Amino acid sequence: MALAKEAKEKIVGDFRTHESDTGSPQVQIALLSQRINELTEHFKTHKKDNHSRRGLLMMVQHRRSLLNYLKKTNIQQYHDVVGRLGLRVSQKN
């Protein structure tokens, strides 16, 4: 279930920090969030697909670790990414 090339380019364009940025934590978090949302929709019709569910849990864990890293290194961008993606209500810690 890879993202379509156009969708991926749009997400990278929206979240990149400079012109040639494709791998910053913000971009990775946005791409993982899109894949997680697609898999969540997949599970609404395929409730017993446990192999894909394991992949979903690994993606959620990876996104969580990237968010922790971003929060530790740049709290302002963390709040920006969380707000733009609508992941949670961001609190100023």
Residue frames as a rotation matrix with the C-alpha (Angstrom) as fourth column:
MET 1
0.575 0.818 0.000 0.00
0.818 -0.575 0.000 0.00
0.000 0.000 -1.000 0.00
ALA 2
-0.546 -0.813 -0.201 2.54
0.785 -0.581 0.216 2.60
-0.292 -0.040 0.955 -1.07
LEU 3
0.145 0.549 -0.823 1.50
0.163 -0.834 -0.528 6.18
-0.976 -0.058 -0.211 -1.56
ALA 4
0.703 0.125 0.700 0.89
0.708 -0.034 -0.705 7.42
-0.064 0.992 -0.113 -5.08
LYS 5
-0.297 -0.937 0.184 3.76
0.950 -0.310 -0.044 9.48
0.098 0.161 0.982 -6.47
GLU 6
-0.228 0.277 0.933 1.67
0.242 -0.912 0.330 12.65
0.943 0.301 0.141 -6.81
ALA 7
0.817 0.577 -0.006 0.33
0.116 -0.155 0.981 12.37
0.565 -0.802 -0.194 -3.25
LYS 8
0.471 -0.732 -0.492 3.81
0.863 0.267 0.428 11.81
-0.182 -0.626 0.758 -1.86
GLU 9
-0.473 -0.661 0.583 5.23
0.780 -0.621 -0.072 14.78
0.410 0.420 0.809 -3.76
LYS 10
0.198 0.633 0.748 2.42
0.068 -0.770 0.634 17.00
0.978 -0.075 -0.195 -2.46
ILE 11
0.927 0.133 -0.349 3.07
0.334 0.125 0.934 15.98
0.168 -0.983 0.072 1.16
VAL 12
0.048 -0.985 -0.165 6.82
0.985 0.020 0.169 16.47
-0.163 -0.171 0.972 0.78
GLY 13
-0.397 -0.167 0.902 6.18
0.550 -0.830 0.088 19.89
0.735 0.532 0.422 -0.78
ASP 14
0.550 0.722 0.419 3.89
0.044 -0.526 0.849 20.92
0.834 -0.449 -0.322 2.07
PHE 15
0.991 -0.054 -0.120 6.20
0.126 0.128 0.984 19.88
-0.037 -0.990 0.134 4.91
ARG 16
0.304 -0.950 0.074 9.73
0.873 0.246 -0.422 20.38
0.382 0.192 0.904 3.63
THR 17
0.559 -0.175 -0.811 11.98
0.537 -0.668 0.515 22.93
-0.632 -0.723 -0.279 5.33
HIS 18
-0.158 -0.580 -0.799 14.06
-0.458 -0.674 0.580 23.86
-0.875 0.458 -0.159 2.26
GLU 19
0.176 0.332 -0.927 14.02
-0.968 -0.113 -0.225 23.26
-0.179 0.936 0.302 -1.48
SER 20
-0.166 -0.319 -0.933 15.75
-0.618 0.771 -0.153 19.86
0.768 0.551 -0.326 -1.59
ASP 21
-0.650 -0.052 0.758 14.37
-0.733 0.305 -0.608 18.51
-0.200 -0.951 -0.237 1.70
THR 22
0.014 0.684 -0.729 12.88
-0.616 0.580 0.533 15.02
0.787 0.442 0.430 1.46
GLY 23
0.003 -0.105 -0.994 13.93
0.390 0.916 -0.096 13.36
0.921 -0.388 0.044 4.71
SER 24
-0.707 -0.229 0.669 13.49
-0.448 -0.587 -0.674 15.79
0.548 -0.776 0.312 7.57
PRO 25
-0.930 0.358 -0.086 11.48
0.301 0.603 -0.739 14.56
-0.213 -0.713 -0.668 10.57
GLN 26
-0.382 0.832 -0.402 8.56
-0.478 -0.550 -0.684 16.77
-0.791 -0.069 0.608 9.57
VAL 27
-0.187 0.263 -0.947 8.34
-0.960 0.156 0.233 15.15
0.209 0.952 0.224 6.13
GLN 28
-0.834 -0.177 -0.523 8.73
-0.127 0.983 -0.130 11.63
0.537 -0.042 -0.842 7.54
ILE 29
-0.819 0.573 -0.023 6.00
0.101 0.106 -0.989 12.25
-0.564 -0.813 -0.144 10.14
ALA 30
-0.170 0.780 -0.602 3.62
-0.792 -0.472 -0.387 13.58
-0.586 0.411 0.698 7.48
LEU 31
-0.338 -0.006 -0.941 4.25
-0.786 0.552 0.279 10.61
0.518 0.834 -0.191 5.17
LEU 32
-0.955 -0.014 -0.297 3.80
0.140 0.861 -0.489 8.10
0.262 -0.509 -0.820 7.98
SER 33
-0.632 0.769 -0.098 0.59
-0.210 -0.292 -0.933 9.84
-0.746 -0.569 0.346 9.07
GLN 34
-0.104 0.583 -0.806 -0.83
-0.989 -0.149 0.020 9.53
-0.108 0.799 0.592 5.56
ARG 35
-0.539 -0.146 -0.829 0.03
-0.395 0.914 0.096 5.82
0.744 0.380 -0.550 5.39
ILE 36
-0.975 0.207 -0.076 -1.43
0.157 0.412 -0.898 5.27
-0.154 -0.887 -0.434 8.88
ASN 37
-0.372 0.886 -0.276 -4.68
-0.619 -0.458 -0.638 6.97
-0.692 -0.067 0.719 7.84
GLU 38
-0.127 0.291 -0.948 -4.92
-0.920 0.323 0.222 4.79
0.371 0.900 0.227 4.72
LEU 39
-0.774 -0.199 -0.601 -4.33
-0.037 0.962 -0.270 1.61
0.632 -0.187 -0.752 6.73
THR 40
-0.851 0.520 0.078 -6.92
-0.137 -0.077 -0.988 2.68
-0.507 -0.851 0.137 9.28
GLU 41
-0.044 0.836 -0.547 -9.49
-0.948 -0.207 -0.241 2.89
-0.315 0.508 0.802 6.49
HIS 42
-0.375 -0.192 -0.907 -8.33
-0.615 0.784 0.088 -0.53
0.694 0.590 -0.412 5.24
PHE 43
-0.981 -0.084 -0.175 -9.08
0.069 0.690 -0.720 -2.08
0.182 -0.719 -0.671 8.65
LYS 44
-0.471 0.880 0.058 -12.68
-0.718 -0.344 -0.606 -0.87
-0.513 -0.327 0.794 8.58
THR 45
0.461 0.651 -0.603 -13.40
-0.880 0.423 -0.216 -3.48
0.114 0.630 0.768 5.92
HIS 46
0.270 -0.459 -0.847 -10.66
-0.088 0.864 -0.496 -6.05
0.959 0.208 0.193 6.67
LYS 47
0.657 0.121 0.744 -10.97
-0.693 -0.290 0.659 -6.56
0.296 -0.949 -0.107 10.40
LYS 48
0.905 -0.243 0.350 -8.95
0.005 0.827 0.563 -9.80
-0.426 -0.507 0.749 10.53
ASP 49
0.706 -0.692 0.151 -5.89
0.213 0.003 -0.977 -8.61
0.676 0.722 0.149 8.61
ASN 50
0.933 -0.301 -0.198 -3.46
0.183 -0.079 0.980 -9.09
-0.311 -0.950 -0.018 11.47
HIS 51
0.116 -0.938 0.325 -0.32
0.973 0.173 0.150 -9.03
-0.197 0.299 0.934 9.34
SER 52
-0.086 -0.089 0.992 -1.07
0.523 -0.852 -0.031 -5.49
0.848 0.516 0.120 8.16
ARG 53
0.884 0.440 0.158 -2.09
0.078 -0.471 0.879 -4.54
0.461 -0.765 -0.451 11.69
ARG 54
0.539 -0.774 -0.333 1.44
0.727 0.227 0.647 -5.38
-0.425 -0.591 0.685 12.87
GLY 55
-0.336 -0.640 0.691 2.83
0.899 -0.438 0.032 -3.08
0.282 0.632 0.722 10.19
LEU 56
0.370 0.563 0.739 0.45
0.247 -0.827 0.505 -0.35
0.895 -0.004 -0.445 11.31
LEU 57
0.960 -0.015 -0.280 1.64
0.278 -0.092 0.956 -0.66
-0.040 -0.996 -0.084 14.90
MET 58
0.069 -0.998 -0.004 5.26
0.931 0.063 0.360 -0.43
-0.359 -0.029 0.933 13.78
MET 59
-0.242 -0.095 0.966 4.48
0.670 -0.737 0.095 2.71
0.702 0.670 0.242 11.76
VAL 60
0.760 0.565 0.323 2.73
0.126 -0.614 0.779 4.30
0.638 -0.551 -0.537 14.74
GLN 61
0.727 -0.563 -0.393 5.75
0.559 0.152 0.815 3.51
-0.399 -0.812 0.425 16.93
HIS 62
-0.246 -0.844 0.477 8.14
0.969 -0.212 0.123 4.98
-0.003 0.492 0.870 14.36
ARG 63
0.090 0.366 0.926 6.04
0.393 -0.868 0.304 8.14
0.915 0.337 -0.222 14.08
ARG 64
0.950 0.274 -0.150 5.98
0.225 -0.268 0.937 8.42
0.217 -0.924 -0.316 17.88
SER 65
0.313 -0.908 -0.279 9.77
0.807 0.100 0.581 8.21
-0.500 -0.407 0.764 18.06
LEU 66
-0.382 -0.408 0.830 10.14
0.816 -0.570 0.095 10.84
0.434 0.713 0.550 15.32
LEU 67
0.498 0.637 0.589 7.73
0.210 -0.747 0.631 13.11
0.842 -0.191 -0.505 17.20
ASN 68
0.860 -0.250 -0.445 9.71
0.460 0.003 0.888 12.64
-0.221 -0.968 0.117 20.41
TYR 69
-0.152 -0.970 0.188 12.91
0.961 -0.101 0.258 13.55
-0.231 0.220 0.948 18.57
LEU 70
-0.226 0.125 0.966 11.34
0.572 -0.786 0.235 16.64
0.788 0.606 0.106 17.04
LYS 71
0.820 0.567 0.081 9.91
0.232 -0.458 0.858 17.69
0.524 -0.684 -0.507 20.40
LYS 72
0.594 -0.670 -0.446 13.34
0.671 0.106 0.733 17.35
-0.444 -0.735 0.513 21.99
THR 73
-0.389 -0.868 0.308 15.22
0.886 -0.260 0.384 19.26
-0.253 0.422 0.871 19.27
ASN 74
-0.969 0.107 0.222 12.74
-0.003 -0.905 0.425 21.90
0.246 0.411 0.878 18.05
ILE 75
-0.642 0.747 -0.173 9.58
0.516 0.255 -0.818 22.35
-0.566 -0.615 -0.549 20.12
GLN 76
-0.293 0.546 -0.785 8.15
-0.505 -0.786 -0.357 25.04
-0.812 0.292 0.506 17.82
GLN 77
-0.553 0.062 -0.831 8.26
-0.793 0.269 0.547 22.82
0.257 0.961 -0.100 14.74
TYR 78
-0.954 0.257 -0.157 6.83
0.295 0.904 -0.310 19.96
0.062 -0.342 -0.938 16.82
HIS 79
-0.403 0.844 -0.353 3.77
0.209 -0.291 -0.934 22.07
-0.891 -0.450 -0.059 17.68
ASP 80
-0.295 0.241 -0.925 3.50
-0.829 -0.545 0.123 23.18
-0.475 0.803 0.361 14.06
VAL 81
-0.804 -0.069 -0.591 3.56
-0.433 0.749 0.502 19.62
0.408 0.659 -0.632 12.68
VAL 82
-0.843 0.517 -0.149 1.14
0.496 0.637 -0.590 18.29
-0.210 -0.571 -0.793 15.31
GLY 83
-0.301 0.748 -0.591 -1.24
-0.118 -0.644 -0.756 21.16
-0.947 -0.158 0.282 14.64
ARG 84
-0.378 0.108 -0.920 -1.10
-0.901 -0.270 0.339 20.84
-0.212 0.957 0.199 10.86
LEU 85
-0.800 0.034 -0.599 -1.68
-0.228 0.906 0.356 17.09
0.555 0.422 -0.717 10.95
GLY 86
0.112 0.899 0.423 -4.30
-0.833 -0.147 0.533 17.26
0.541 -0.412 0.733 13.69
LEU 87
-0.364 -0.333 -0.870 -2.67
0.031 0.929 -0.369 14.49
0.931 -0.162 -0.327 15.70
ARG 88
-0.045 0.338 -0.940 -3.53
0.977 0.209 0.029 15.79
0.207 -0.917 -0.340 19.17
VAL 89
0.906 0.269 0.327 -4.22
0.175 -0.941 0.290 18.96
0.386 -0.205 -0.899 21.04
SER 90
-0.011 -0.999 -0.045 -0.73
0.565 0.031 -0.825 20.38
0.825 -0.035 0.564 21.46
GLN 91
0.927 0.206 -0.314 0.22
0.373 -0.395 0.840 21.52
0.049 -0.895 -0.443 24.92
LYS 92
0.429 -0.808 0.403 3.06
-0.392 -0.568 -0.723 23.89
0.813 0.153 -0.561 25.70
ASN 93
0.904 -0.170 -0.392 5.37
0.408 0.619 0.671 21.74
0.128 -0.767 0.629 27.84
